[in-house]
Amino acid sequence: MQAYDEYMKGIVVPMRKELTESGFTELTTAEEVNEHMSTAQGVSLVIINSICGCAAGLARPAVREAVELAEHKPDHLVTVFAGQDKEATAQMRQYFEEVPPSSPSIAVVKDGQLAHFIPREEIEGFEMEQVRDAVKQAIEEAAQ
């Protein structure tokens, strides 16, 4: 299994960089998730990243553009990677217990409380601009 894990880690590097090079901080452990969620004040934009096509063509471009276009920028940009950083993803999902697990997905958290959640069902099959606009609107509403 070690060879498979190493192969998958190599495959996801560009998928991780797409967000980290846009200012997102990766949370790769449950402890990092807990630290962020317990101390972050203001608005956090959280993306549960994924290796799937709707993450590549929709979710990641949408969040990057939404942040650029938002009048009120989120205070924090964070990401966990479903299927890769399993403990971190499971821990982040504990903060959104009211919604079923979904990846990719996008959450807007204000002062540690879920303000808006966009599940895969509202990403896959939509135009990137629709997802971007939904994210931008959620950021703006949380900032008020």
C-alpha positions as CSV (number, residue, x, y, z in Angstrom):
1,M,0.0,0.0,0.0
2,Q,3.0,2.3,0.5
3,A,3.6,2.7,-3.3
4,Y,-0.1,3.6,-3.8
5,D,-0.1,6.2,-1.1
6,E,3.1,7.8,-2.5
7,Y,1.6,7.8,-6.0
8,M,-1.6,9.5,-4.8
9,K,0.3,12.1,-2.8
10,G,2.3,13.0,-6.0
11,I,-0.9,13.2,-8.0
12,V,-2.6,15.7,-5.7
13,V,0.4,18.1,-5.4
14,P,-0.9,20.4,-8.2
15,M,-4.4,20.2,-6.7
16,R,-3.1,21.3,-3.4
17,K,-1.0,24.1,-4.9
18,E,-3.9,25.5,-6.8
19,L,-5.4,26.6,-3.5
20,T,-2.2,27.2,-1.4
21,E,-0.8,29.5,-4.1
22,S,-4.0,31.5,-3.9
23,G,-3.6,32.1,-0.2
24,F,-5.3,29.1,1.4
25,T,-3.7,27.3,4.3
26,E,-3.8,23.6,4.3
27,L,-4.9,21.9,7.5
28,T,-3.5,18.4,7.3
29,T,-4.1,17.1,10.8
30,A,-7.1,17.0,13.2
31,E,-5.1,19.1,15.6
32,E,-4.6,21.9,13.0
33,V,-8.3,21.8,12.3
34,N,-9.2,22.1,16.0
35,E,-6.7,24.9,16.5
36,H,-8.1,26.9,13.5
37,M,-11.7,26.3,14.4
38,S,-11.2,27.2,18.1
39,T,-9.3,30.4,17.6
40,A,-10.3,31.9,14.3
41,Q,-12.4,35.0,14.6
42,G,-14.3,36.5,11.7
43,V,-15.1,34.8,8.5
44,S,-13.3,31.6,7.4
45,L,-13.8,30.2,3.9
46,V,-13.2,26.4,4.1
47,I,-12.9,24.2,1.1
48,I,-13.0,20.5,1.4
49,N,-10.8,19.7,-1.6
50,S,-11.1,16.6,-3.7
51,I,-9.4,14.8,-6.6
52,C,-12.6,14.7,-8.7
53,G,-13.3,16.7,-11.8
54,C,-15.9,18.9,-10.2
55,A,-13.3,20.1,-7.7
56,A,-10.8,20.8,-10.5
57,G,-13.2,22.5,-13.0
58,L,-15.7,24.1,-10.6
59,A,-14.9,24.2,-6.8
60,R,-11.3,25.3,-6.8
61,P,-11.6,28.0,-9.6
62,A,-14.9,29.2,-8.1
63,V,-13.4,29.8,-4.6
64,R,-10.4,31.5,-6.0
65,E,-12.5,33.9,-8.1
66,A,-15.0,34.5,-5.4
67,V,-12.3,35.6,-3.0
68,E,-10.8,37.9,-5.7
69,L,-14.3,39.5,-6.4
70,A,-15.6,39.7,-2.9
71,E,-15.8,43.2,-1.5
72,H,-15.3,41.9,2.0
73,K,-12.5,39.3,1.9
74,P,-12.7,36.4,4.3
75,D,-10.4,36.7,7.3
76,H,-9.1,33.1,6.8
77,L,-8.8,30.8,3.8
78,V,-8.3,27.1,4.8
79,T,-8.6,23.8,3.1
80,V,-8.6,20.1,4.0
81,F,-8.2,17.4,1.3
82,A,-10.8,14.6,1.4
83,G,-9.3,11.2,0.7
84,Q,-5.8,12.4,1.4
85,D,-5.8,14.1,4.8
86,K,-8.4,11.8,6.2
87,E,-8.2,12.7,9.9
88,A,-8.2,16.5,9.2
89,T,-11.2,16.1,6.9
90,A,-13.1,14.0,9.4
91,Q,-12.4,16.5,12.1
92,M,-13.5,19.4,9.9
93,R,-16.7,17.6,9.1
94,Q,-17.4,17.4,12.9
95,Y,-17.8,21.1,12.9
96,F,-20.6,20.8,10.2
97,E,-22.5,17.8,11.7
98,E,-25.8,19.2,10.5
99,V,-24.8,18.6,6.9
100,P,-24.0,15.2,5.3
101,P,-20.3,14.7,4.3
102,S,-19.6,16.0,0.8
103,S,-16.6,16.5,-1.3
104,P,-15.8,18.8,-2.8
105,S,-17.7,21.2,-0.6
106,I,-17.4,24.8,0.5
107,A,-18.2,26.2,3.9
108,V,-18.3,29.7,5.2
109,V,-17.8,29.9,8.9
110,K,-18.2,33.0,11.1
111,D,-16.7,33.1,14.5
112,G,-16.5,29.2,14.6
113,Q,-20.2,28.7,13.5
114,L,-21.3,27.4,10.1
115,A,-22.9,30.3,8.3
116,H,-23.3,28.7,4.8
117,F,-22.5,25.3,3.3
118,I,-22.3,24.5,-0.4
119,P,-22.3,20.7,-0.9
120,R,-21.2,18.8,-4.0
121,E,-24.8,18.7,-5.2
122,E,-24.7,22.5,-5.6
123,I,-21.3,22.3,-7.4
124,E,-21.4,19.4,-9.7
125,G,-23.5,20.1,-12.8
126,F,-23.4,23.8,-12.3
127,E,-21.4,26.4,-14.2
128,M,-18.3,27.6,-12.5
129,E,-19.7,31.2,-12.5
130,Q,-22.8,30.0,-10.6
131,V,-20.7,28.3,-7.9
132,R,-18.4,31.4,-7.8
133,D,-21.4,33.7,-7.3
134,A,-22.9,31.5,-4.6
135,V,-19.6,31.5,-2.7
136,K,-19.2,35.3,-3.2
137,Q,-22.7,35.9,-1.9
138,A,-22.1,33.6,1.1
139,I,-18.9,35.4,2.0
140,E,-20.6,38.8,1.7
141,E,-23.5,37.8,3.9
142,A,-21.2,36.4,6.5
143,A,-19.2,39.6,6.6
144,Q,-22.2,41.7,7.6
